[in-house]
Amino acid sequence: MRVALVDAGGANLGSVRYALERLGIAPEIVRDPEALARADRIILPGVGAAAPAMAALRAQGLDRALHAATAPVLGICLGMQLLYEGSDESDTACLGLLPGRVRRLPATPGLRIPHMGWNALADVADTPLLRGIANGDCVYFVHGYAAPVGDDTVASARHGDAFSAVVSRGLYCGAQFHPERSANAGARLLENFIRWDS
């Protein structure tokens, strides 16, 4: 099993690698398109802003390689947001692997933006990606933007309004939270993705 961990400058690259290593998986850190073509699983982590992350992917030709890839892809946090057509963050054009647009979390009295900390999952779908994860399981979020709940949402969370916490469509899936910082539920999501047959 070749697991490619895409290096687009995300600050959580190391922690995602360590989380995979704890599961007995030795990922390959990927910075070139050719390596993606050989992968059995692709993970796109990300922390930071959409525009520079997309600029880094384009500069390395990784945007085209992600479109051409035939392996399942998991986007994490910003990496999930980059799977969409665009983001309100600096009006950024993203990868377009998932339909829709990422929106800024709405200002809500008494709630801090960005959304930081543990929050419960809701509306968890019966899907292999979420096997062993249930409504009410808590995971760790750090984000100011999110995808609205839609047809591809397989788990949601709420910070003021509801938003997509996990999405899945065909080969592409994403977690808005940080599985590498989300204890047992996060480890289970990563393990499910490695075993997942889309």
C-alpha positions in Angstrom: 0.0 0.0 0.0 1.6 3.3 -1.2 0.2 6.2 0.8 1.2 9.6 -0.7 1.2 12.5 1.7 1.1 15.7 -0.4 3.4 18.4 0.7 1.8 21.7 -0.2 3.4 23.6 2.7 0.7 22.7 5.3 1.9 23.0 8.9 0.3 19.7 9.9 2.3 17.6 7.4 4.5 16.1 10.2 1.7 15.4 12.6 -0.4 13.6 9.9 2.7 11.5 9.1 3.2 10.6 12.7 -0.5 9.7 13.1 -0.2 7.3 10.1 3.0 5.9 11.5 1.2 5.1 14.7 -1.2 3.0 12.6 1.8 1.1 11.1 1.7 3.1 7.8 4.9 4.6 6.4 3.6 7.4 4.0 5.7 8.9 1.2 6.0 12.7 1.4 5.2 13.8 -2.2 6.2 17.0 -3.9 6.1 15.9 -7.5 3.3 14.8 -9.8 4.9 11.5 -10.8 4.8 10.1 -7.3 1.0 10.7 -7.1 0.5 8.5 -10.1 2.0 5.6 -8.2 0.0 6.0 -5.1 -2.7 3.7 -3.7 -4.0 6.4 -1.4 -3.5 10.1 -1.4 -3.8 12.4 1.6 -3.9 16.2 1.1 -3.3 17.9 4.5 -3.4 21.6 5.1 -3.2 24.4 7.6 -3.2 28.0 6.5 -4.8 30.0 3.8 -6.4 28.7 0.5 -4.7 31.1 -1.9 -1.0 30.2 -1.1 -1.9 26.5 -0.7 -3.4 26.5 -4.2 -0.5 28.5 -5.6 1.9 25.9 -4.2 -0.1 23.0 -5.7 -0.1 24.7 -9.1 3.6 25.6 -9.0 4.5 21.9 -8.5 1.9 20.6 -11.0 0.2 18.8 -8.2 -3.2 20.3 -9.1 -3.2 18.5 -12.5 -1.8 15.3 -10.9 -4.7 15.3 -8.4 -7.2 15.5 -11.2 -5.5 12.7 -13.1 -5.1 10.4 -10.0 -7.1 7.2 -9.9 -6.4 6.5 -6.1 -8.8 7.7 -3.4 -8.0 11.1 -2.0 -8.6 12.4 1.5 -8.4 16.1 2.2 -7.7 17.2 5.8 -8.8 20.6 7.1 -7.7 23.2 4.5 -6.9 20.1 2.3 -10.6 19.3 2.3 -11.6 22.8 1.4 -9.2 22.8 -1.5 -11.1 19.9 -3.0 -14.0 22.2 -3.8 -14.5 24.5 -6.8 -13.7 27.6 -4.8 -13.4 29.3 -1.5 -14.6 32.6 -0.1 -11.2 33.0 1.4 -9.5 35.5 -0.9 -12.0 34.4 -3.6 -9.7 31.5 -4.4 -10.3 29.1 -7.3 -9.7 25.6 -5.9 -9.3 22.1 -7.4 -12.9 21.5 -8.4 -12.8 17.8 -7.5 -16.0 18.4 -5.4 -18.9 20.6 -6.5 -19.6 23.7 -4.4 -17.9 26.5 -2.6 -16.4 26.9 0.9 -17.9 29.7 2.9 -16.7 31.8 5.8 -18.2 30.7 9.1 -20.9 33.2 10.0 -20.4 35.5 13.0 -22.5 34.3 15.8 -22.9 36.1 19.2 -20.9 34.4 21.9 -18.9 32.1 19.4 -15.3 32.7 18.4 -14.2 32.6 14.8 -12.0 30.8 13.9 -13.7 27.7 15.4 -11.0 26.1 17.6 -11.4 23.0 19.8 -13.3 19.9 20.3 -16.8 19.5 18.9 -19.3 16.7 18.4 -20.1 15.0 15.1 -23.7 14.7 14.1 -25.7 13.1 11.3 -23.0 10.4 10.9 -23.8 8.3 7.8 -23.5 4.6 7.6 -20.5 4.5 5.3 -17.2 2.5 5.4 -15.3 5.8 5.8 -17.0 6.4 9.2 -17.2 2.8 10.4 -16.8 2.8 14.2 -17.5 6.6 14.5 -20.8 7.7 15.9 -23.0 10.7 16.5 -21.6 12.6 19.5 -18.0 11.5 19.0 -15.8 14.6 19.5 -13.1 15.7 17.1 -10.7 18.6 17.0 -11.3 21.6 14.7 -9.3 24.7 13.8 -10.9 26.6 10.9 -12.6 29.9 9.9 -14.1 28.5 6.7 -16.2 25.4 5.9 -18.3 23.7 3.3 -22.0 24.0 3.8 -24.0 20.8 4.5 -24.9 19.3 1.2 -25.4 16.1 -0.8 -21.8 15.0 -0.2 -21.9 15.5 3.6 -21.6 12.2 5.6 -21.1 13.9 9.0 -21.8 17.4 10.2 -20.9 19.6 13.1 -22.2 22.9 14.4 -20.5 26.1 15.3 -23.4 28.5 15.1 -24.7 27.0 11.8 -24.2 23.4 10.8 -21.3 22.7 8.4 -19.8 19.7 6.7 -17.4 17.8 9.0 -16.8 14.9 6.7 -17.7 14.6 3.0 -17.5 11.9 0.4 -18.1 11.6 -3.3 -16.6 8.9 -5.5 -12.8 8.9 -5.0 -12.8 12.1 -3.0 -13.4 12.5 0.7 -12.5 15.1 3.3 -12.4 15.8 7.0 -12.8 19.4 8.1 -11.4 18.4 11.5 -7.8 17.2 12.3 -7.9 13.4 12.6 -4.2 13.5 13.6 -5.3 15.5 16.7 -8.7 13.8 17.3 -7.7 10.8 19.5 -9.5 7.5 18.8 -12.1 8.9 16.3 -9.4 10.6 14.2 -7.2 7.5 14.2 -10.3 5.4 13.1 -11.0 7.8 10.2 -7.5 7.5 8.9 -7.5 3.7 9.3 -10.9 3.5 7.5 -9.6 5.6 4.7 -6.6 3.4 4.2 -8.9 0.4 4.1 -11.7 2.2 2.2 -12.9 0.9 -1.1 -14.8 3.8 -2.8 
